[in-house]
Amino acid sequence: RLRTARPLLWLPTLPAMKIQVKLTATAAIERLKADDPELVSCDLSNNAVLQMKASDMIPRLADALAGNSHCRELNLTACNLDDACCEKLAAALAGNHHLASLVLEGNRCGNEGATHIASALRTNRGLMMLNLLNQKGSRFGDSTLAAFTGAFDSNITLLKIIWRLESRQSFRLNKLLVRNNEIDRRIASGRDYSDLLPEGVAPLAPALVTRRSTASSFISPRAHLLQRTSSADGADKAAPPPPSSGAAIASAGVSVRERVAARQEAPSPPPRAPPPPPPAPPPPPPPRAAEEEAPRCSASPPPPVTGWPRLRAVPPAPLSEGCACGSA
């Protein structure tokens, strides 16, 4: 007997799939120190090595970040960073004018660490977004607000702060953020912004302006925004939060003057046609013929029952002849 070979199962050739490997802490530090031009966004969120050895790894990361000129975004979400780590990062941030977005969400940064970052923002000219939301066991209060308010005496580049601030004076910081956003809009449109600069602050250099235009894509809109109210001069200002809650501060939108100009330039819609007249009411129904009333019985009603509690039977009264009820 001849044995027939089993038919081979043919499988189509699948294209090669590129698996994205997350950057390790050691590799990120080496690439930042080497100023790798391809490392534009450094994502170290939820890194297990940083969570266990933050006190040893963050100083090395800060030293590498201080001399880097290509990284635009640094994400250190949930890396167990404390106030000492924030102090090291603030020292690197003071001299790095290329980083545009710094995310420190979900760590253990307190008022002391936030104050160090605010001190670095006095000399920083590159950071545009700072995220300090959901710090474990920490609440930012009036001391942190005073530190950031003082930083805006010389900082004109920070556009957005995402955090939880428990202070009734948060509207002071909102006004300063609105000022920086108006400066950014004027820079983007090529208008003069010298009237908005704080006293003693020089305008941005052309190289910084070009760098900000390329780094604006890393400033993504978030869900922690405040409602805005229009001011008298046509610019928008952020409305202060209620006294019992903190403030999540974000950048303002377009000004009222620009929205009014856009409405005036837009073509007016065509007039609407008048509504059709309501339908005529239906005619009333014809009156019905009067029905003849049946003759009523002329017999008198039976007398009322008297005597309580004893009752006695009362015979019915005789009916007259020709009664309409038809009884005999």
JOSULUR-V350248 format. One line per field, one symbol per residue. burial: b if it has 24 or more other ideal C-beta (glycine too) atoms within 12 Angstrom, else e. Layout:
burial = ???
//
This chain:
burial = eeeeeeeeeeeeeeeeeeeeeebebeebbebbbeeeeebbbbbbbebebbbeebeebbbbbbebbbebbbbbbbbbbbbbbbbbbbbbbbbbbbebbbbbbbbbbbbbbbbbbbbbbbbbbbebbbbbbbbbbbbeebebbeebbbbbbebbebbbbbbbbbbbbbbebbbbbbbbbbbbbbbbbbbeeeeebeebbeeeeeebeeebbebbeebbebbeeeebebebeeeeeebbbbebbeeeebbbbbbbbebeeeeeeeeeeeeeeeeeeeeeeeeeeeeeeeeeeeeeeeeeeeeeeeeeeeeeeeeeeeeeeeeeeeeeeeee
//
